[in-house]
Amino acid sequence: MSPQPSDLWLPLVIFAVFALLSVLGAYLALNALRGRRAALAGSVATAVFFAVLLAVVLALMRNARLLP
């Protein structure tokens, strides 16, 4: 029994919340240690990492026929 797309909204919201917390944490930590430019670079790199991670997970779910 495969999940319906409407059943996947909660994991997606949890993933987005953790991604935003990670981006914020990277910004705050790097801003305190290295400065604003490093903080922006680190937060952008963290956001790109989570975007790529989400794309890979969605591709794997499509290949497993869990998504339409």
Phi and psi in radians as a Rosetta constraint file:
Dihedral C 1 N 2 CA 2 C 2 CIRCULARHARMONIC -1.574 0.35
Dihedral N 2 CA 2 C 2 N 3 CIRCULARHARMONIC 2.577 0.35
Dihedral C 2 N 3 CA 3 C 3 CIRCULARHARMONIC -1.237 0.35
Dihedral N 3 CA 3 C 3 N 4 CIRCULARHARMONIC 2.585 0.35
Dihedral C 3 N 4 CA 4 C 4 CIRCULARHARMONIC -1.362 0.35
Dihedral N 4 CA 4 C 4 N 5 CIRCULARHARMONIC 2.665 0.35
Dihedral C 4 N 5 CA 5 C 5 CIRCULARHARMONIC -0.993 0.35
Dihedral N 5 CA 5 C 5 N 6 CIRCULARHARMONIC -0.501 0.35
Dihedral C 5 N 6 CA 6 C 6 CIRCULARHARMONIC -1.258 0.35
Dihedral N 6 CA 6 C 6 N 7 CIRCULARHARMONIC -0.309 0.35
Dihedral C 6 N 7 CA 7 C 7 CIRCULARHARMONIC -1.419 0.35
Dihedral N 7 CA 7 C 7 N 8 CIRCULARHARMONIC -0.185 0.35
Dihedral C 7 N 8 CA 8 C 8 CIRCULARHARMONIC -1.687 0.35
Dihedral N 8 CA 8 C 8 N 9 CIRCULARHARMONIC 0.075 0.35
Dihedral C 8 N 9 CA 9 C 9 CIRCULARHARMONIC -1.250 0.35
Dihedral N 9 CA 9 C 9 N 10 CIRCULARHARMONIC -0.643 0.35
Dihedral C 9 N 10 CA 10 C 10 CIRCULARHARMONIC -1.161 0.35
Dihedral N 10 CA 10 C 10 N 11 CIRCULARHARMONIC -0.812 0.35
Dihedral C 10 N 11 CA 11 C 11 CIRCULARHARMONIC -1.068 0.35
Dihedral N 11 CA 11 C 11 N 12 CIRCULARHARMONIC -0.593 0.35
Dihedral C 11 N 12 CA 12 C 12 CIRCULARHARMONIC -1.175 0.35
Dihedral N 12 CA 12 C 12 N 13 CIRCULARHARMONIC -0.696 0.35
Dihedral C 12 N 13 CA 13 C 13 CIRCULARHARMONIC -1.158 0.35
Dihedral N 13 CA 13 C 13 N 14 CIRCULARHARMONIC -0.733 0.35
Dihedral C 13 N 14 CA 14 C 14 CIRCULARHARMONIC -1.101 0.35
Dihedral N 14 CA 14 C 14 N 15 CIRCULARHARMONIC -0.732 0.35
Dihedral C 14 N 15 CA 15 C 15 CIRCULARHARMONIC -1.067 0.35
Dihedral N 15 CA 15 C 15 N 16 CIRCULARHARMONIC -0.775 0.35
Dihedral C 15 N 16 CA 16 C 16 CIRCULARHARMONIC -1.131 0.35
Dihedral N 16 CA 16 C 16 N 17 CIRCULARHARMONIC -0.672 0.35
Dihedral C 16 N 17 CA 17 C 17 CIRCULARHARMONIC -1.133 0.35
Dihedral N 17 CA 17 C 17 N 18 CIRCULARHARMONIC -0.791 0.35
Dihedral C 17 N 18 CA 18 C 18 CIRCULARHARMONIC -1.152 0.35
Dihedral N 18 CA 18 C 18 N 19 CIRCULARHARMONIC -0.614 0.35
Dihedral C 18 N 19 CA 19 C 19 CIRCULARHARMONIC -1.135 0.35
Dihedral N 19 CA 19 C 19 N 20 CIRCULARHARMONIC -0.771 0.35
Dihedral C 19 N 20 CA 20 C 20 CIRCULARHARMONIC -1.139 0.35
Dihedral N 20 CA 20 C 20 N 21 CIRCULARHARMONIC -0.686 0.35
Dihedral C 20 N 21 CA 21 C 21 CIRCULARHARMONIC -1.121 0.35
Dihedral N 21 CA 21 C 21 N 22 CIRCULARHARMONIC -0.645 0.35
Dihedral C 21 N 22 CA 22 C 22 CIRCULARHARMONIC -1.188 0.35
Dihedral N 22 CA 22 C 22 N 23 CIRCULARHARMONIC -0.717 0.35
Dihedral C 22 N 23 CA 23 C 23 CIRCULARHARMONIC -1.120 0.35
Dihedral N 23 CA 23 C 23 N 24 CIRCULARHARMONIC -0.774 0.35
Dihedral C 23 N 24 CA 24 C 24 CIRCULARHARMONIC -1.111 0.35
Dihedral N 24 CA 24 C 24 N 25 CIRCULARHARMONIC -0.744 0.35
Dihedral C 24 N 25 CA 25 C 25 CIRCULARHARMONIC -1.114 0.35
Dihedral N 25 CA 25 C 25 N 26 CIRCULARHARMONIC -0.711 0.35
Dihedral C 25 N 26 CA 26 C 26 CIRCULARHARMONIC -1.120 0.35
Dihedral N 26 CA 26 C 26 N 27 CIRCULARHARMONIC -0.720 0.35
Dihedral C 26 N 27 CA 27 C 27 CIRCULARHARMONIC -1.105 0.35
Dihedral N 27 CA 27 C 27 N 28 CIRCULARHARMONIC -0.844 0.35
Dihedral C 27 N 28 CA 28 C 28 CIRCULARHARMONIC -1.137 0.35
Dihedral N 28 CA 28 C 28 N 29 CIRCULARHARMONIC -0.735 0.35
Dihedral C 28 N 29 CA 29 C 29 CIRCULARHARMONIC -1.169 0.35
Dihedral N 29 CA 29 C 29 N 30 CIRCULARHARMONIC -0.804 0.35
Dihedral C 29 N 30 CA 30 C 30 CIRCULARHARMONIC -1.241 0.35
Dihedral N 30 CA 30 C 30 N 31 CIRCULARHARMONIC -0.556 0.35
Dihedral C 30 N 31 CA 31 C 31 CIRCULARHARMONIC -1.136 0.35
Dihedral N 31 CA 31 C 31 N 32 CIRCULARHARMONIC -0.646 0.35
Dihedral C 31 N 32 CA 32 C 32 CIRCULARHARMONIC -1.267 0.35
Dihedral N 32 CA 32 C 32 N 33 CIRCULARHARMONIC -0.563 0.35
Dihedral C 32 N 33 CA 33 C 33 CIRCULARHARMONIC -1.643 0.35
Dihedral N 33 CA 33 C 33 N 34 CIRCULARHARMONIC -0.716 0.35
Dihedral C 33 N 34 CA 34 C 34 CIRCULARHARMONIC -2.099 0.35
Dihedral N 34 CA 34 C 34 N 35 CIRCULARHARMONIC -0.429 0.35
Dihedral C 34 N 35 CA 35 C 35 CIRCULARHARMONIC 2.122 0.35
Dihedral N 35 CA 35 C 35 N 36 CIRCULARHARMONIC 3.058 0.35
Dihedral C 35 N 36 CA 36 C 36 CIRCULARHARMONIC -1.186 0.35
Dihedral N 36 CA 36 C 36 N 37 CIRCULARHARMONIC -0.701 0.35
Dihedral C 36 N 37 CA 37 C 37 CIRCULARHARMONIC -1.124 0.35
Dihedral N 37 CA 37 C 37 N 38 CIRCULARHARMONIC -0.764 0.35
Dihedral C 37 N 38 CA 38 C 38 CIRCULARHARMONIC -1.154 0.35
Dihedral N 38 CA 38 C 38 N 39 CIRCULARHARMONIC -0.638 0.35
Dihedral C 38 N 39 CA 39 C 39 CIRCULARHARMONIC -1.121 0.35
Dihedral N 39 CA 39 C 39 N 40 CIRCULARHARMONIC -0.752 0.35
Dihedral C 39 N 40 CA 40 C 40 CIRCULARHARMONIC -1.134 0.35
Dihedral N 40 CA 40 C 40 N 41 CIRCULARHARMONIC -0.740 0.35
Dihedral C 40 N 41 CA 41 C 41 CIRCULARHARMONIC -1.116 0.35
Dihedral N 41 CA 41 C 41 N 42 CIRCULARHARMONIC -0.738 0.35
Dihedral C 41 N 42 CA 42 C 42 CIRCULARHARMONIC -1.167 0.35
Dihedral N 42 CA 42 C 42 N 43 CIRCULARHARMONIC -0.681 0.35
Dihedral C 42 N 43 CA 43 C 43 CIRCULARHARMONIC -1.244 0.35
Dihedral N 43 CA 43 C 43 N 44 CIRCULARHARMONIC -0.623 0.35
Dihedral C 43 N 44 CA 44 C 44 CIRCULARHARMONIC -1.166 0.35
Dihedral N 44 CA 44 C 44 N 45 CIRCULARHARMONIC -0.740 0.35
Dihedral C 44 N 45 CA 45 C 45 CIRCULARHARMONIC -1.095 0.35
Dihedral N 45 CA 45 C 45 N 46 CIRCULARHARMONIC -0.668 0.35
Dihedral C 45 N 46 CA 46 C 46 CIRCULARHARMONIC -1.164 0.35
Dihedral N 46 CA 46 C 46 N 47 CIRCULARHARMONIC -0.717 0.35
Dihedral C 46 N 47 CA 47 C 47 CIRCULARHARMONIC -1.130 0.35
Dihedral N 47 CA 47 C 47 N 48 CIRCULARHARMONIC -0.706 0.35
Dihedral C 47 N 48 CA 48 C 48 CIRCULARHARMONIC -1.132 0.35
Dihedral N 48 CA 48 C 48 N 49 CIRCULARHARMONIC -0.729 0.35
Dihedral C 48 N 49 CA 49 C 49 CIRCULARHARMONIC -1.003 0.35
Dihedral N 49 CA 49 C 49 N 50 CIRCULARHARMONIC -0.830 0.35
Dihedral C 49 N 50 CA 50 C 50 CIRCULARHARMONIC -1.214 0.35
Dihedral N 50 CA 50 C 50 N 51 CIRCULARHARMONIC -0.552 0.35
Dihedral C 50 N 51 CA 51 C 51 CIRCULARHARMONIC -1.163 0.35
Dihedral N 51 CA 51 C 51 N 52 CIRCULARHARMONIC -0.746 0.35
Dihedral C 51 N 52 CA 52 C 52 CIRCULARHARMONIC -1.156 0.35
Dihedral N 52 CA 52 C 52 N 53 CIRCULARHARMONIC -0.726 0.35
Dihedral C 52 N 53 CA 53 C 53 CIRCULARHARMONIC -1.053 0.35
Dihedral N 53 CA 53 C 53 N 54 CIRCULARHARMONIC -0.754 0.35
Dihedral C 53 N 54 CA 54 C 54 CIRCULARHARMONIC -1.121 0.35
Dihedral N 54 CA 54 C 54 N 55 CIRCULARHARMONIC -0.726 0.35
Dihedral C 54 N 55 CA 55 C 55 CIRCULARHARMONIC -1.095 0.35
Dihedral N 55 CA 55 C 55 N 56 CIRCULARHARMONIC -0.709 0.35
Dihedral C 55 N 56 CA 56 C 56 CIRCULARHARMONIC -1.169 0.35
Dihedral N 56 CA 56 C 56 N 57 CIRCULARHARMONIC -0.754 0.35
Dihedral C 56 N 57 CA 57 C 57 CIRCULARHARMONIC -1.112 0.35
Dihedral N 57 CA 57 C 57 N 58 CIRCULARHARMONIC -0.743 0.35
Dihedral C 57 N 58 CA 58 C 58 CIRCULARHARMONIC -1.141 0.35
Dihedral N 58 CA 58 C 58 N 59 CIRCULARHARMONIC -0.660 0.35
Dihedral C 58 N 59 CA 59 C 59 CIRCULARHARMONIC -1.132 0.35
Dihedral N 59 CA 59 C 59 N 60 CIRCULARHARMONIC -0.742 0.35
Dihedral C 59 N 60 CA 60 C 60 CIRCULARHARMONIC -1.127 0.35
Dihedral N 60 CA 60 C 60 N 61 CIRCULARHARMONIC -0.659 0.35
Dihedral C 60 N 61 CA 61 C 61 CIRCULARHARMONIC -1.188 0.35
Dihedral N 61 CA 61 C 61 N 62 CIRCULARHARMONIC -0.619 0.35
Dihedral C 61 N 62 CA 62 C 62 CIRCULARHARMONIC -1.183 0.35
Dihedral N 62 CA 62 C 62 N 63 CIRCULARHARMONIC -0.705 0.35
Dihedral C 62 N 63 CA 63 C 63 CIRCULARHARMONIC -1.138 0.35
Dihedral N 63 CA 63 C 63 N 64 CIRCULARHARMONIC -0.552 0.35
Dihedral C 63 N 64 CA 64 C 64 CIRCULARHARMONIC -1.470 0.35
Dihedral N 64 CA 64 C 64 N 65 CIRCULARHARMONIC 0.063 0.35
Dihedral C 64 N 65 CA 65 C 65 CIRCULARHARMONIC 1.049 0.35
Dihedral N 65 CA 65 C 65 N 66 CIRCULARHARMONIC 0.594 0.35
Dihedral C 65 N 66 CA 66 C 66 CIRCULARHARMONIC -1.545 0.35
Dihedral N 66 CA 66 C 66 N 67 CIRCULARHARMONIC -0.309 0.35
Dihedral C 66 N 67 CA 67 C 67 CIRCULARHARMONIC -2.107 0.35
Dihedral N 67 CA 67 C 67 N 68 CIRCULARHARMONIC 2.616 0.35
